[in-house]
Amino acid sequence: MFSTSTQKKYWLFADESELLKARSEANAKFVASHGPKMTEEERNEILDANEEKALLKFYELQLRDFCRRFEPPMPRSVAGTAFHYFKRFYLIHSVMDYHPKEILVTCVYLATKVDEFNVSIDQFVRNVKGNQTKAMDIILNNELLLMQVLNYNLTIHNPFRPIEGLLIDIKTRGTMVDPERLRPGIEDFLDKAFLTSAPLLVAPSQLALAAVLHSVSKIGENLDNYVTKTLLGDSSSEALASLVEAVRKVRSMIKSMESSPKEVIRVLEKRLEKCRNQENNPDSEIYKKRQFEALHDEDEKYGSDFPSLIMSGDLKLGEGIFEINKSMTSP
Amino acid sequence: MDEQACPRCKTTKYRNPSLKLMVNVCGHALCDSCVDLLFLKGSGSCPDCGVPLRRSNFRVQIFEDPFVEKEMDIRRRVMRDYNLKEEDFANLQDYNNYLEEVERIVYNLTNNIEIVSTNQSIDRFKRENKDLIAKNRIRSGREEIILEELLEEEKILVESRKRAIAHEEMLEKKKKMRSKEALIDELMFSEQSAASIVETFKKRKLEEQEEMERHREPSPPPLVAATQFSTGIKFSQRIPKDGFLPVPKEDDTPLFKYEPLVLTRNGPSAPTWEEVTEKKYINHVRESSVVERAGGYLPQLACLRALEEAFDGLRTVAVARWTGQVA
C-alpha cells in the first residue's frame, strides 16, 4: 500500500525547493571533492545545477524511448519504476559523477527485475545500441551501486493501477458517458508527468486523479461534482483543499515543462565528457587500472597456487579477466 | 607445497617435499630436522626471536601462516579457562559481552598488545568464576566421553562389515579354484571323452549358482560393543535414545493473540468485497477465465485492488524535507 510504503516515507518531498536543494547539494559535493583534482580546463567545463537539469531531461527522454522500443514489449509500470529510480539517483549524485547513459540502462534493468518482468541480461543488451558486452559489464557493475544509493527502497507505486480504479469508480458511481474516451488523454498526460519531478512530489493516486481531470477538461466536460461529492463526500474540506492543491501543482508542472533544443544538449554532453569523474568512466585509464589492481590483489590472496586453482576449475573468474591473468601467470 | 623454506636450513625444504614444519608458541616455524638439531638438549631458544623454548611445545604446522598457528595456540589456552556457556548468563547481552571479551584477550595476546593488563584480566576472571569454570570442565569432559563412545561403536560396525565381505570373497575364490582343479583332474584321469566331461562340469556349476542364489548364507551378526552388563543395565554415559527426555523449561513468552490488521489509508475508503458485486463495480472488470478461476483468481480481486490503490493516498500531504541522505 502506498500509505505505508517507503516511497511515501522517504521519497515524497514537500515541494520543488526541496528537490532543488538536493540537486545543488549533490553538485556542490562533486565540485568540492573533485574540483581540486582536476586541471584548469576541466574545471571550466563543470556544469552547474541548471545545466545538469537540462541534461537529465534529455536523458529522461532517452529513457522513455528506450522503454518504448524494448523487445519484448515492456509494460508501462516497468518504465514508471525505472523513471523513479533515475530521478532518485540524481537527487543524491551529480551528473558528472556517474554518466546518465550508464545509470539509465541500469535503472531499466533493475526495474525489470523488481517489477517481475523477467528479462535475461543477454536479451536486455540486445536492445542496447553499440558494444553490447561493454553494456553488460556496465550494467552489472552499477547495479549494486544503484540499489545502495536508493537505500534499497525498491518498491515503487505507479499511477497506472489507480487510473484503472478511478475509471471503474467513474463508470459505477459517476454520471459520465463512456469514460473510455478519456484514455488517450490520460496516457498523454502521464507520459509528460514522468518527464517532470511530479512523481517525487505527489502520491500516485493524486497523480492519477490529475491525469483523469486533465483528460476530462480536454474533451470539454466537467467531473468536479463527482470529485467533491462522490469521491470525497465523507471527508473534511481541508482534505479536499490539499487534494485540489496537489492536482493543481501537477498540472502546472506539466504545462510549464520545456525541453532544450538539441544543439544546447550536444554542447552540454561534450562538456560532460571533459569534466566527468574519470574513476567511474569505463573507458578511462584510471578505471581500467583500478580493475587491474583489483585482480592483482586476488593474485596475492591465493599465492602460487593461483594457476593450479584456476586450471582445476576451483577458482572461476569472468571471461575477460581470465585472459589477462593467464598471460600474467603462465610460465 | 610450501613456498616457505625452513628459516634455518633453507635448502632442505625444496629437496624433500615431505618435510613438515613444526611451529612453537612464539609463532616461528622450523622443519623437524632443525628441531632435532637445536633441541638435542631438550631446551633451547628460537632462532628468530630468541625466546627460550622447550622441545615438547612444538606442534606440526597445520596452517601456512605461523601467525594463525600462534593465535590457535593462544585461543586453546584461553578457552581452557574461559569455558562458560550461554546458559551461565542471565541474558543474551551479557553472553555477547563475554564473547567479545574473549576475542579481545586473544587479539591482545596474539598481537603482543598490553600483555600485562590482559594477563591480569585473565587472572581476575579465573578467580571470580572459579566454580563455574570447574563445573563446565566436568561437563565438557563428560560430553567428550560420550562422543568417543559413539565413534567407537561406528568404527566397530564398519570394521565387522568389511570383514564379512572379505570373508565371502575368499570363500568364492576357493570354490572356483577347487572346481577348476577337479575339472583338470577329471580330464587327466577319467576315461570319458573330454567334451562330455566339460559338459558335466558346466552343468554342475550352473546348478550350484542357482542353489547359492536361493539360499544366501546369513552373514554373522556384527559384533556389538559391550555397552551393558549381562543383567541389561547399561553403563554408557550417554542418555539412551528411548530414555527420559529432559523436562521442558518454563516458557515465559506471551501467547500469540490475533490482532486484525489495521490499514492506514489516507483517502476515502474503498468498497468491501460484497459491495463490489452488489454495487456493480464488477461489471467494469474483465471476467476471469476458467483457467484463472481454477487458480483461485476472481475478478473481485482485481477490482478491489484497483479501487484501493486509487483511493489510497488521495489525502496525502507530502512533508519530507531534504536532509542530505546517505549517498
Interface residues (C-beta under 8 A of the other chain):
Chain A: M1 F2 S3 T4 K8 K9 Y10 W11 L12 F13 A14 D15 E18 L19 K21 A22 E25 K29 L91 I92 H93 V149 N151 H157 R161 P162 I163 E164 G165 L166 L167 I168 D169 K171 T172 R173 L201 V202 A203 P204 S205 Q206 A208 L209 L231 L232 G233 D234 S235 A239 S242 L243 A246 G303 S304
Chain B: M1 E3 L263 T264 R265 N266 G267 P268 S269 K279 K280 Y281 N283 H284 V285 C303 R305 A306 L307 E308 E309 A310 F311 D312 G313 L314 R315 T316 V317 A318 V319 A320 R321 W322 G324 Q325 V326 A327
